Amino acid sequence: MTRATSVREVLQSALRILHDDAFMQHGMICLYDTQRAVLTVEALHQADEQLIASGSQVRYLSGEGLVGTVLSQHQPLVLLRVADDQRFLDRLGLYDYNLPFIAVPLFGVETQPIGVLAAQPMAHYEEHFQPARAFWKRSPIWWRRRCG
């Protein structure tokens, strides 16, 4: 097994856990390629628990769309309805326009983000959205502790 394969498997496992334990309906993990200066989609997850491999051709520049904005600003983004933000590009056709959207930067050992986790909770219901929101807002710290 190559290192690239093992990293991708870990990322897909993380998305599966978020689906099972944090009420995530759809999600993706993008990693920043410093040589090409782009975010690359490395793992995707749909509501029916199907993992998707086709997003690997999708790329975002720093500051481009919601995901690129999270990377460039180093700050989480929480939207109550993703369609309300004009920066939403929908390159994957993955997200429900009427549901919330949460994205957080992933930090490595340095202070610069190494990627972005983006997800959509299963519903607007407060009992689901608030725990998911709290989990995602803590995730940059979690990632730093696990991978840093």
Backbone as numpy.savetxt, mean C-alpha at the origin, in Angstrom:
# Nx Ny Nz CAx CAy CAz Cx Cy Cz
15.50 -20.77 -4.47 14.66 -19.60 -4.47 15.56 -18.36 -4.47
15.23 -17.40 -5.31 16.02 -16.18 -5.38 15.56 -15.19 -4.33
16.41 -14.21 -4.05 16.06 -13.17 -3.08 14.82 -12.41 -3.52
14.71 -12.09 -4.82 13.55 -11.36 -5.33 12.27 -12.15 -5.09
12.33 -13.45 -5.30 11.15 -14.28 -5.08 10.79 -14.29 -3.60
11.73 -14.40 -2.71 11.42 -14.45 -1.29 10.87 -13.12 -0.80
11.37 -12.00 -1.30 10.83 -10.69 -0.92 9.38 -10.57 -1.38
9.12 -10.96 -2.60 7.75 -10.90 -3.14 6.81 -11.77 -2.32
7.26 -12.94 -1.93 6.43 -13.83 -1.12 6.12 -13.22 0.24
7.12 -12.58 0.85 6.91 -11.92 2.14 5.90 -10.80 2.00
6.01 -10.01 0.94 5.08 -8.91 0.72 3.66 -9.43 0.50
3.53 -10.48 -0.25 2.20 -11.06 -0.48 1.63 -11.62 0.82
2.47 -12.21 1.64 2.01 -12.70 2.95 1.53 -11.55 3.83
2.25 -10.44 3.77 1.84 -9.26 4.54 0.46 -8.79 4.11
0.20 -8.76 2.81 -1.12 -8.35 2.32 -2.20 -9.34 2.75
-1.88 -10.60 2.74 -2.86 -11.61 3.17 -3.21 -11.41 4.66
-2.20 -11.12 5.48 -2.43 -10.87 6.90 -3.30 -9.63 7.09
-3.01 -8.58 6.34 -3.82 -7.36 6.44 -5.27 -7.62 6.03
-5.47 -8.47 5.04 -6.83 -8.83 4.65 -7.53 -9.59 5.77
-6.84 -10.56 6.34 -7.45 -11.41 7.36 -7.62 -10.71 8.71
-6.69 -9.85 9.09 -6.69 -9.29 10.44 -6.97 -7.80 10.55
-6.91 -7.06 9.44 -7.07 -5.60 9.53 -8.16 -5.08 8.59
-9.06 -5.96 8.15 -10.23 -5.55 7.36 -9.86 -4.91 6.03
-8.74 -5.32 5.44 -8.34 -4.79 4.14 -9.06 -5.54 3.03
-9.69 -4.79 2.14 -10.36 -5.38 0.99 -9.39 -5.51 -0.20
-8.77 -4.41 -0.57 -7.81 -4.37 -1.67 -6.53 -3.75 -1.13
-5.40 -4.16 -1.68 -4.17 -3.55 -1.23 -3.01 -3.80 -2.16
-1.98 -2.96 -1.99 -0.76 -3.15 -2.77 0.43 -2.64 -1.96
1.57 -3.20 -2.30 2.83 -2.74 -1.73 3.73 -2.37 -2.91
4.21 -1.14 -2.87 5.14 -0.64 -3.89 6.48 -0.41 -3.21
7.56 -0.74 -3.90 8.91 -0.48 -3.41 9.59 0.52 -4.33
10.42 1.36 -3.73 11.10 2.41 -4.49 12.40 1.89 -5.08
12.54 2.02 -6.39 13.75 1.65 -7.11 14.60 2.91 -7.24
15.66 3.01 -6.46 16.47 4.23 -6.43 17.23 4.45 -7.73
17.57 3.39 -8.43 18.31 3.55 -9.69 17.44 4.15 -10.79
16.18 3.74 -10.84 15.28 4.27 -11.86 14.38 5.38 -11.34
14.44 5.65 -10.03 13.64 6.70 -9.37 12.14 6.52 -9.61
11.66 5.27 -9.40 10.24 4.97 -9.54 9.79 4.02 -8.44
8.51 4.09 -8.13 7.87 3.10 -7.27 7.35 1.99 -8.17
7.64 0.74 -7.83 7.19 -0.40 -8.59 6.23 -1.22 -7.75
5.10 -1.62 -8.32 4.14 -2.46 -7.61 4.75 -3.85 -7.49
4.92 -4.30 -6.24 5.53 -5.60 -5.99 4.55 -6.66 -5.52
3.42 -6.23 -4.92 2.42 -7.20 -4.46 1.05 -6.53 -4.49
0.05 -7.31 -4.89 -1.34 -6.83 -4.95 -2.25 -7.86 -4.31
-3.38 -7.38 -3.80 -4.36 -8.28 -3.19 -5.76 -7.78 -3.48
-6.65 -8.67 -3.89 -8.05 -8.34 -4.14 -8.92 -8.85 -3.02
-10.16 -8.39 -2.99 -11.11 -8.74 -1.94 -11.36 -10.24 -1.85
-11.34 -10.93 -2.96 -11.63 -12.37 -2.93 -10.41 -13.20 -2.56
-9.42 -12.54 -1.93 -8.19 -13.17 -1.45 -7.29 -13.66 -2.57
-7.61 -13.27 -3.79 -6.78 -13.65 -4.91 -5.58 -12.70 -4.99
-4.40 -13.26 -5.02 -3.21 -12.45 -5.22 -3.02 -12.23 -6.71
-2.59 -11.04 -7.07 -2.47 -10.66 -8.46 -1.00 -10.45 -8.80
-0.57 -10.94 -9.93 0.82 -10.75 -10.33 0.96 -9.70 -11.44
-0.15 -9.26 -12.04 -0.10 -8.41 -13.23 0.28 -6.96 -12.96
0.38 -6.53 -11.73 0.69 -5.14 -11.42 2.15 -4.79 -11.54
3.00 -5.76 -11.85 4.44 -5.52 -11.85 4.89 -4.52 -12.91
4.07 -4.23 -13.90 4.41 -3.25 -14.93 3.99 -1.84 -14.55
3.23 -1.69 -13.47 2.73 -0.38 -13.05 3.81 0.32 -12.22
4.06 1.57 -12.56 5.09 2.36 -11.88 4.54 3.74 -11.55
5.07 4.33 -10.48 4.71 5.68 -10.07 5.98 6.47 -9.81
6.01 7.71 -10.24 7.10 8.61 -9.90 6.83 9.20 -8.52
7.86 9.65 -7.85 7.69 10.34 -6.57 6.82 11.57 -6.81
5.76 11.72 -6.02 4.84 12.84 -6.16 3.70 12.58 -7.13
3.71 11.46 -7.83 2.68 11.15 -8.83 1.55 10.32 -8.21
0.33 10.78 -8.37 -0.82 10.07 -7.83 -0.79 10.04 -6.30
-1.67 9.25 -5.72 -1.73 9.15 -4.26 -0.50 8.45 -3.70
-0.09 7.38 -4.34 1.04 6.59 -3.85 2.34 7.39 -3.94
2.56 8.05 -5.05 3.74 8.88 -5.20 3.77 10.05 -4.24
2.58 10.58 -3.92 2.48 11.67 -2.96 2.89 11.21 -1.56
2.43 10.04 -1.17 2.80 9.48 0.14 4.31 9.29 0.21
4.91 8.79 -0.86 6.36 8.60 -0.89 7.08 9.95 -0.75
6.68 10.94 -1.52 7.40 12.22 -1.53 7.19 13.02 -0.25
6.02 12.89 0.37 5.74 13.67 1.58 6.10 12.94 2.87
6.39 11.64 2.76 6.77 10.82 3.93 5.66 10.80 4.98
4.42 10.94 4.56 3.29 11.02 5.49 2.18 10.07 5.05
1.46 9.49 6.03 0.29 8.67 5.69 -0.80 9.53 5.04
-1.66 8.89 4.29 -2.79 9.55 3.65 -4.03 8.72 3.93
-5.07 9.35 4.46 -6.33 8.66 4.74 -7.45 9.45 4.07
-8.17 8.80 3.15 -9.29 9.41 2.46 -10.56 8.65 2.80
-11.63 9.35 3.10 -12.89 8.68 3.39 -13.54 8.11 2.14
-13.23 8.68 0.98 -13.73 8.20 -0.31 -12.66 8.49 -1.35
-12.07 7.46 -1.93 -10.93 7.63 -2.82 -11.28 8.46 -4.05
-12.48 8.37 -4.54 -12.88 9.11 -5.74 -12.89 10.62 -5.53
-12.88 11.07 -4.29 -12.93 12.50 -4.00 -11.58 13.19 -4.19
-10.52 12.44 -4.42 -9.19 13.03 -4.58 -8.75 12.92 -6.04
-8.49 14.04 -6.65 -8.13 14.07 -8.08 -6.78 13.43 -8.37
-5.97 13.22 -7.34 -4.67 12.58 -7.56 -4.79 11.07 -7.78
-5.98 10.49 -7.49 -6.19 9.06 -7.64 -6.13 8.69 -9.13
-5.18 7.84 -9.51 -4.95 7.51 -10.92 -5.63 6.22 -11.37
-5.91 5.30 -10.47 -6.57 4.02 -10.76 -5.91 3.25 -11.91
-4.62 3.14 -11.90 -3.89 2.42 -12.95 -4.14 0.92 -12.91
-4.54 0.42 -11.75 -4.72 -1.02 -11.60 -6.18 -1.47 -11.73
-7.12 -0.55 -11.63 -8.53 -0.93 -11.65 -8.88 -1.80 -10.46
-8.20 -1.60 -9.35 -8.31 -2.46 -8.18 -9.28 -1.93 -7.13
-9.31 -0.63 -6.96 -10.02 -0.04 -5.82 -11.45 0.35 -6.15
-12.31 0.28 -5.12 -13.70 0.73 -5.20 -13.71 2.24 -4.98
-14.21 3.00 -5.93 -14.19 4.46 -5.87 -14.94 5.03 -4.68
-15.91 4.30 -4.15 -16.76 4.83 -3.08 -16.28 4.48 -1.67
-15.20 3.74 -1.56 -14.71 3.33 -0.25 -13.47 4.14 0.15
-13.13 4.09 1.43 -11.92 4.80 1.90 -10.65 4.24 1.28
-9.59 4.99 1.43 -8.26 4.61 0.93 -7.25 5.05 1.97
-6.33 4.16 2.30 -5.28 4.46 3.29 -3.94 4.08 2.67
-2.98 4.97 2.76 -1.64 4.67 2.27 -0.62 5.20 3.28
0.43 4.44 3.49 1.47 4.83 4.44 2.85 4.57 3.83
3.80 5.44 4.14 5.17 5.19 3.67 5.81 4.06 4.47
6.65 3.30 3.83 7.42 2.24 4.49 8.85 2.74 4.63
9.35 2.71 5.85 10.70 3.20 6.11 11.63 2.03 6.37
12.83 2.12 5.82 13.87 1.16 6.11 14.71 1.68 7.26
15.98 1.38 7.24 16.87 1.83 8.32 17.22 3.30 8.21
17.11 3.87 7.03 17.35 5.30 6.84 16.04 6.05 7.05
16.11 7.37 6.99 14.90 8.17 7.18 14.10 8.33 5.90
14.63 7.87 4.78 13.91 7.94 3.51 13.00 6.73 3.36
11.79 6.91 2.83 10.91 5.76 2.62 11.47 4.82 1.55
11.21 3.53 1.76 11.63 2.52 0.79 10.46 2.04 -0.05
9.26 2.51 0.29 8.07 2.10 -0.44 6.81 2.64 0.19
5.68 2.10 -0.29 4.37 2.54 0.18 3.44 1.33 0.27
2.70 1.23 1.37 1.59 0.29 1.50 0.33 1.09 1.24
-0.54 0.58 0.39 -1.82 1.23 0.11 -2.91 0.19 0.24
-4.01 0.59 0.88 -5.09 -0.37 1.08 -6.44 0.32 1.13
-7.45 -0.51 0.96 -8.82 -0.03 1.05 -9.55 -0.94 2.04
-10.12 -0.34 3.11 -10.89 -1.13 4.06 -12.10 -1.77 3.38
-12.64 -2.78 4.02 -13.76 -3.52 3.44 -15.04 -2.71 3.34
-15.21 -1.70 4.17 -16.46 -0.93 4.17 -16.25 0.40 4.86
-17.29 1.24 4.79 -17.29 2.52 5.50 -17.58 2.34 6.98
-18.06 1.18 7.36 -18.51 0.99 8.73 -17.45 1.39 9.73
-17.84 2.23 10.66 -16.90 2.75 11.65 -16.22 1.64 12.44
-16.94 0.56 12.75 -16.33 -0.50 13.55 -15.21 -1.20 12.78
-15.22 -1.11 11.45 -14.13 -1.68 10.65 -13.09 -0.62 10.29
-13.56 0.57 9.96 -12.65 1.59 9.45 -11.71 2.11 10.53
-12.19 2.35 11.73 -11.33 2.92 12.77 -10.19 1.98 13.18
-10.43 0.69 13.43 -9.29 -0.19 13.74 -8.31 -0.30 12.57
-8.81 -0.36 11.34 -7.92 -0.44 10.18 -7.11 0.84 10.06
-7.75 1.97 10.26 -7.07 3.26 10.18 -5.95 3.35 11.23
-6.25 2.93 12.45 -5.25 2.95 13.52 -4.08 2.02 13.19
-4.38 0.84 12.68 -3.34 -0.11 12.31 -2.43 0.48 11.24
-3.00 1.04 10.22 -2.22 1.57 9.11 -1.40 2.78 9.52
-1.92 3.60 10.39 -1.14 4.76 10.82 0.08 4.34 11.64
0.03 3.19 12.29 1.18 2.68 13.05 2.14 1.90 12.18
1.73 1.50 10.99 2.55 0.58 10.20 3.93 1.09 9.82
4.16 2.40 9.61 5.55 2.79 9.30 6.50 2.44 10.45
6.03 2.57 11.67 6.84 2.22 12.84 7.04 0.70 12.87
5.98 -0.05 12.62 6.06 -1.51 12.58 7.09 -1.96 11.56
7.01 -1.41 10.36 7.92 -1.81 9.29 9.36 -1.49 9.67
9.59 -0.35 10.27 10.94 0.05 10.66 11.50 -0.94 11.68
10.67 -1.38 12.62 11.14 -2.31 13.65 11.42 -3.69 13.07
10.59 -4.14 12.13 10.75 -5.48 11.56 11.89 -5.57 10.56
12.05 -4.55 9.75 12.99 -4.63 8.64 14.23 -3.75 8.84
14.19 -2.90 9.84 15.30 -1.96 10.02 16.45 -2.54 10.78
